[in-house]
Amino acid sequence: MPQTIFTHPLEFGFTCVVLFVAQVVYVVFGFGSGLIAVGTLALVFPELKDVVVVLLLVNLPAELLVSWKSRHEVRWRPIVGLGAGIAVGILVGARVLSLSDPRIILTILGWFLIGVGLLFIKLPTGGRITPPSYLEVPTGLLSGLLTGLFGTGGPPLIVWYHLAATGKSAFRANLMTIFLLMTLVRVPSYAANGLVTAPRMWSALLVMPAVLAGAWAGHHLHLKISERTFRRLVSLLLAVLGLMLLIRN
């Protein structure tokens, strides 16, 4: 048998359940898998790198599928500006992480997400605005900074597309396209640094049936949820993720 990160069948089963749930949330909303999976599996696996790399590999099929099926919903002009900021922000975030304690930033982010999530629940659909183009790079910079610091750069992008009042399919398509581009950069980068090992690849392959089942369930849920319910659930999930950040911190 090939070597994996699992030392006991219960670890494998627990990982499959967590990744199934994380993938359902990811494909329904276009975000959330990282905090759910990493935050939960870090309690089981002592080596956090194992969890991060496996999650990176198993997220790729869903990102490819959703980005391709919803490609007509993707607006590339904002993505270019956001992407430029993300690229710089990741480098800055990694540097900041090496020089300071990121817990203060993490706490601020947690409270910010809770506040924004509760505000969005009350915000009427017609009250949202399209963020101006000059905020694309700063928003991407903040997202990249958080990715470099914590591996969780989604919140600024979620707020951006939530404010824009795009439909649920466009919201998910644009987010997952950005995450796909980030994954395509991170995988070779991780491989070059020796993080994509054989045990981690075999582990990703073993849990893939559970991941694909979660993606299938998430896609069907996404189609059935109404626009209003979708927006309320996104707002609630933002607040929950903020609370998870505070608890983890």
C-alpha positions in Angstrom: 0.0 0.0 0.0 1.3 3.5 -0.8 2.2 5.7 2.2 -0.4 8.4 3.1 -0.9 11.0 5.8 -3.5 8.7 7.5 -2.3 6.6 10.5 -5.7 5.1 11.3 -8.9 4.3 9.4 -10.8 6.6 11.7 -8.6 9.5 10.5 -9.4 8.6 7.0 -13.1 8.4 7.6 -13.2 11.7 9.6 -11.2 13.4 6.8 -13.7 12.2 4.2 -16.7 13.6 6.2 -15.0 16.9 6.7 -14.0 17.3 3.1 -17.5 16.3 1.9 -19.0 19.1 4.0 -16.3 21.6 3.0 -16.8 20.8 -0.6 -20.6 21.2 -0.4 -20.1 24.6 1.1 -17.4 25.5 -1.5 -19.5 24.6 -4.5 -22.7 26.1 -3.2 -21.2 29.5 -2.3 -17.8 29.6 -4.0 -15.8 30.0 -0.7 -15.5 28.6 2.8 -13.7 25.3 2.2 -10.4 26.5 3.6 -11.5 27.6 7.0 -13.9 24.7 7.4 -11.4 22.0 6.4 -8.2 23.4 7.7 -9.7 24.6 10.9 -11.2 21.2 11.6 -8.6 18.8 10.3 -5.8 20.8 12.1 -7.3 19.3 15.3 -6.5 15.8 14.0 -3.3 16.1 12.0 -0.2 17.5 13.8 1.4 18.6 10.6 -0.6 21.5 9.2 1.2 21.3 5.9 -0.4 17.9 5.2 -3.9 19.4 5.5 -3.1 22.5 3.5 -1.5 20.6 0.6 -4.2 17.9 0.4 -7.0 20.6 0.5 -5.2 22.5 -2.3 -5.1 19.4 -4.5 -8.7 18.2 -3.9 -10.2 21.7 -4.5 -8.8 21.8 -8.0 -11.5 19.6 -9.7 -14.4 21.7 -8.4 -12.6 24.9 -9.3 -12.0 23.7 -12.8 -15.6 22.4 -13.2 -17.4 25.5 -11.9 -15.1 27.9 -13.7 -15.6 26.1 -17.0 -19.4 25.6 -16.7 -19.9 29.2 -15.6 -17.3 30.8 -17.8 -19.9 33.1 -19.5 -20.6 34.7 -16.1 -16.9 35.6 -15.5 -16.0 39.3 -15.8 -12.3 39.3 -16.6 -11.7 43.1 -16.3 -12.1 43.2 -12.5 -10.2 39.9 -12.1 -7.1 41.4 -13.8 -7.0 44.2 -11.3 -7.8 42.0 -8.3 -5.2 39.5 -9.5 -2.4 42.1 -9.7 -3.1 43.1 -6.2 -3.2 39.5 -5.0 0.2 38.7 -6.5 1.9 41.5 -4.6 -0.1 41.0 -1.5 0.9 37.3 -1.1 4.6 38.3 -1.1 4.0 41.1 1.4 1.9 38.8 3.6 4.6 36.2 3.7 7.1 38.8 4.7 4.9 40.2 7.4 4.3 36.7 8.7 8.0 36.2 9.1 8.5 39.4 11.0 5.5 39.9 13.3 2.7 38.2 15.2 -0.3 38.0 12.8 -2.9 37.3 15.6 -3.9 41.0 15.9 -4.7 41.1 12.2 -6.6 37.8 12.5 -8.7 39.2 15.4 -9.5 42.3 13.5 -10.5 40.3 10.4 -12.7 38.0 12.5 -14.7 41.0 14.0 -14.8 42.6 10.6 -16.4 39.6 9.0 -19.0 39.3 11.8 -19.9 42.9 11.4 -20.1 42.8 7.6 -22.1 39.6 7.6 -24.7 41.0 10.0 -24.8 44.2 8.0 -25.4 42.3 4.7 -28.3 40.4 6.2 -30.1 43.7 6.7 -28.9 45.3 3.4 -31.6 45.3 0.7 -30.7 43.8 -2.7 -31.2 47.0 -4.5 -29.0 48.9 -2.1 -25.8 47.4 -3.2 -23.3 49.1 -5.5 -20.7 48.1 -8.1 -17.3 48.8 -6.4 -15.2 51.4 -8.4 -12.4 50.0 -10.6 -9.7 52.0 -8.6 -10.5 49.7 -5.6 -9.6 46.5 -7.5 -5.9 46.5 -6.8 -6.2 47.5 -3.1 -8.9 44.8 -2.6 -6.7 42.3 -4.3 -3.7 43.5 -2.3 -5.6 42.9 1.0 -6.7 39.5 -0.2 -3.2 38.5 -1.2 -1.9 39.9 2.2 -4.4 37.6 4.0 -3.4 34.7 1.8 0.2 35.2 2.6 -0.5 35.5 6.3 -3.1 32.9 6.9 -3.8 31.1 3.6 -7.3 32.6 3.8 -7.6 35.4 1.2 -11.3 35.1 0.4 -13.0 37.6 2.7 -12.2 40.9 0.7 -13.2 39.2 -2.6 -16.4 37.9 -1.0 -17.3 41.4 0.2 -16.4 42.8 -3.3 -18.7 40.6 -5.2 -21.4 40.6 -2.6 -21.6 44.4 -2.8 -21.8 44.2 -6.6 -25.2 42.5 -6.3 -24.3 39.9 -8.9 -26.5 36.8 -9.2 -25.6 33.7 -7.3 -24.1 32.0 -10.4 -21.9 35.0 -11.3 -20.9 35.4 -7.6 -19.7 31.8 -7.4 -18.2 31.8 -10.9 -16.0 34.9 -10.4 -14.8 33.8 -6.9 -13.9 30.3 -8.0 -12.2 31.5 -11.2 -9.9 33.7 -9.0 -9.3 30.8 -6.6 -8.5 28.6 -9.6 -5.9 31.0 -10.8 -4.4 31.1 -7.3 -4.3 27.3 -7.2 -2.6 27.1 -10.5 0.1 29.3 -9.1 0.3 27.6 -5.7 0.6 24.0 -6.9 3.8 24.4 -8.9 5.1 26.7 -6.2 4.4 24.1 -3.5 5.9 21.4 -5.7 9.1 23.4 -6.2 9.4 23.8 -2.5 9.0 20.1 -1.9 5.5 20.3 -0.3 3.7 18.2 -2.9 4.9 14.8 -1.7 3.9 11.3 -2.7 2.0 10.6 0.6 0.0 13.8 0.2 -0.8 13.1 -3.4 -2.0 9.5 -2.5 -4.0 10.9 0.4 -5.7 13.4 -2.0 -6.5 10.6 -4.4 -8.0 8.4 -1.7 -10.4 11.1 -0.4 -11.3 12.2 -3.9 -14.6 10.2 -4.0 -15.9 12.0 -0.9 -14.8 15.3 -2.4 -16.5 14.7 -5.7 -19.7 13.6 -3.9 -19.6 16.8 -2.0 -19.1 18.8 -5.2 -22.0 17.0 -6.8 -24.3 17.7 -3.8 -23.2 21.3 -3.6 -23.9 22.0 -7.3 -27.4 20.6 -7.0 -28.1 22.7 -3.9 -26.7 25.8 -5.6 -29.3 25.3 -8.4 -32.2 25.0 -6.0 -31.4 27.9 -3.7 -33.3 31.1 -4.5 -31.3 34.4 -5.0 -32.7 35.9 -1.7 -31.9 32.8 0.3 -28.4 32.6 -1.3 -27.6 36.2 -0.2 -28.8 35.6 3.3 -26.8 32.4 3.6 -23.7 34.2 2.3 -24.1 36.9 4.9 -24.6 34.3 7.6 -21.6 32.3 6.5 -19.4 35.4 6.5 -20.4 36.0 10.2 -19.8 32.3 11.0 -16.3 32.3 9.4 -15.5 35.5 11.3 -16.4 33.7 14.6 -14.3 30.7 13.5 -11.3 33.0 13.0 -11.8 34.4 16.5 -12.1 31.0 18.1 -9.1 29.6 16.2 -7.1 32.7 17.2 
